[in-house]
């Protein structure tokens, strides 16, 4: 299906999903990031909005979860994506939904400003990937609903924005 490009190294279920989504060939960020991530290397990636960064990190994460199946532990995700805003978290979750449709890998998206009810329900279904804004994640951790002791992969999506936000919050205390 994707012979000759980096997508060809992914599990067939992922190839099928990205083909359904209309992907033909990887973008430059995907071409540069997916290979090292499939080899379990850490990376820092920078690219403009709309260049496929989410696929660049999520496809290798999903591939890892498929290849290294483990029994689900409720409340103990194996992958964590931290997002600075609920809008970005929701957008990432939409991408995960597209990429994982043939995988049977549950995920959850957690952020504040809305009821926790459905988010907790997804976690209790055995979400293996959690996309979260830091505030809601910390809240769910303090309630004993989510634990990070089984996390194998962490993504700091738009880390620069999260650090800028932290800087502003810390300035309030000085």
C-alpha positions as CSV (number, residue, x, y, z in Angstrom):
1,X,0.0,0.0,0.0
2,X,2.8,2.5,1.0
3,X,5.8,0.7,-0.5
4,X,8.8,2.9,-0.7
5,X,7.9,5.4,2.0
6,X,7.9,5.5,5.8
7,X,4.2,4.6,6.1
8,X,5.1,1.2,4.7
9,X,6.9,0.4,8.0
10,X,3.6,0.8,10.0
11,X,1.2,-2.0,11.0
12,X,-1.3,-2.9,8.3
13,X,-4.2,-1.6,10.4
14,X,-2.6,1.9,10.5
15,X,-1.8,1.8,6.8
16,X,-5.4,1.0,6.1
17,X,-6.6,3.9,8.3
18,X,-4.3,6.5,6.8
19,X,-5.2,5.4,3.3
20,X,-8.9,5.8,4.2
21,X,-8.0,9.3,5.5
22,X,-6.6,10.2,2.0
23,X,-2.9,10.1,2.9
24,X,-0.7,9.3,-0.1
25,X,2.8,10.1,1.0
26,X,4.3,11.4,4.2
27,X,5.0,15.1,4.8
28,X,8.6,16.2,5.6
29,X,8.0,16.2,9.4
30,X,6.4,12.7,9.1
31,X,9.3,11.4,6.9
32,X,11.9,12.7,9.4
33,X,10.1,11.8,12.7
34,X,8.4,8.4,12.1
35,X,11.5,6.3,11.4
36,X,13.4,7.4,14.6
37,X,10.2,7.1,16.7
38,X,9.6,3.5,15.4
39,X,13.1,2.7,16.6
40,X,12.2,4.1,20.1
41,X,14.3,7.2,19.8
42,X,13.4,10.5,21.4
43,X,12.9,13.5,19.1
44,X,12.1,17.1,19.2
45,X,10.1,18.2,16.1
46,X,9.2,21.6,14.9
47,X,7.0,22.3,11.9
48,X,4.3,24.7,10.8
49,X,0.6,24.2,11.6
50,X,-1.0,21.8,9.2
51,X,2.1,19.8,8.2
52,X,1.0,16.6,9.9
53,X,2.8,16.8,13.2
54,X,0.1,14.8,15.0
55,X,0.4,11.9,12.6
56,X,4.2,12.1,12.9
57,X,4.0,11.3,16.6
58,X,0.7,9.4,16.9
59,X,1.3,6.8,14.2
60,X,4.5,5.5,15.8
61,X,2.8,5.5,19.3
62,X,-0.1,3.4,17.9
63,X,2.3,1.1,16.1
64,X,4.2,0.5,19.3
65,X,1.0,-0.3,21.2
66,X,-0.1,-2.7,18.5
67,X,3.3,-4.5,18.3
68,X,3.7,-4.7,22.1
69,X,0.3,-5.7,23.3
70,X,-0.2,-5.9,27.0
71,X,-3.2,-6.6,29.2
72,X,-5.1,-3.3,29.9
73,X,-4.8,-1.9,33.3
74,X,-7.8,0.4,34.0
75,X,-6.5,3.9,34.8
76,X,-3.0,3.1,33.8
77,X,-2.4,4.4,30.2
78,X,0.7,3.4,28.2
79,X,1.0,6.7,26.2
80,X,0.4,10.3,27.3
81,X,0.1,13.3,25.1
82,X,0.1,16.6,27.0
83,X,-1.6,19.5,25.2
84,X,-1.6,23.2,26.3
85,X,-5.3,23.8,25.3
86,X,-8.5,21.9,25.2
87,X,-8.9,22.8,21.5
88,X,-5.5,21.2,20.6
89,X,-6.3,18.2,22.8
90,X,-9.6,17.7,21.1
91,X,-8.0,18.0,17.7
92,X,-5.4,15.4,18.6
93,X,-8.1,13.1,19.8
94,X,-9.9,13.4,16.5
95,X,-6.7,12.4,14.7
96,X,-6.3,9.4,17.0
97,X,-9.8,8.4,16.3
98,X,-9.0,8.4,12.5
99,X,-5.7,6.6,12.9
100,X,-6.8,4.0,15.4
101,X,-10.1,3.0,13.8
102,X,-8.9,-0.5,12.9
103,X,-6.7,-1.1,16.0
104,X,-9.0,-1.8,18.9
105,X,-6.8,0.6,21.0
106,X,-9.0,2.7,23.3
107,X,-8.0,6.3,24.1
108,X,-9.3,9.2,26.2
109,X,-9.1,12.9,25.9
110,X,-9.3,14.8,29.2
111,X,-9.5,18.6,29.7
112,X,-11.2,21.0,31.9
113,X,-14.2,23.2,31.4
114,X,-16.5,20.3,30.8
115,X,-17.9,17.5,33.0
116,X,-15.5,14.7,33.9
117,X,-18.1,12.1,33.5
118,X,-17.5,10.9,29.9
119,X,-13.7,11.4,30.3
120,X,-13.7,9.1,33.3
121,X,-15.8,6.6,31.5
122,X,-13.3,6.4,28.7
123,X,-10.4,6.0,31.1
124,X,-12.4,3.2,32.9
125,X,-12.8,1.5,29.5
126,X,-9.1,0.9,29.6
127,X,-7.7,3.9,27.6
128,X,-4.2,3.0,26.5
129,X,-3.5,6.5,25.2
130,X,-4.6,9.6,27.1
131,X,-4.5,13.1,25.6
132,X,-4.7,15.6,28.4
133,X,-4.4,19.2,29.4
134,X,-2.2,19.4,32.5
135,X,-4.9,20.8,34.9
136,X,-7.5,18.1,34.3
137,X,-4.8,15.4,34.3
138,X,-3.6,16.5,37.7
139,X,-7.2,16.6,38.9
140,X,-7.9,13.1,37.8
141,X,-4.6,11.9,39.3
142,X,-5.5,13.5,42.7
143,X,-8.8,11.6,42.6
144,X,-7.1,8.3,42.0
145,X,-8.7,7.8,38.6
146,X,-5.5,7.9,36.5
147,X,-2.0,6.8,37.3
148,X,1.1,7.4,35.2
149,X,3.2,4.4,36.4
150,X,2.7,2.4,33.2
151,X,3.4,5.3,30.7
152,X,5.9,4.2,28.1
153,X,5.7,7.2,25.8
154,X,5.2,10.9,26.6
155,X,4.5,13.7,24.0
156,X,4.7,17.3,25.0
157,X,2.6,18.8,22.2
158,X,3.4,22.4,21.6
159,X,5.8,22.4,24.6
160,X,6.8,26.0,23.9
161,X,3.2,27.1,24.6
162,X,3.0,25.0,27.7
163,X,6.2,26.5,29.1
164,X,5.0,30.0,28.2
165,X,1.8,29.4,30.1
166,X,3.7,28.0,33.1
167,X,5.9,31.1,33.0
168,X,2.9,33.4,33.2
169,X,1.4,31.4,36.0
170,X,4.7,31.5,38.0
171,X,4.9,35.3,37.5
172,X,1.7,35.7,39.4
173,X,3.5,34.4,42.5
174,X,6.5,36.7,42.3
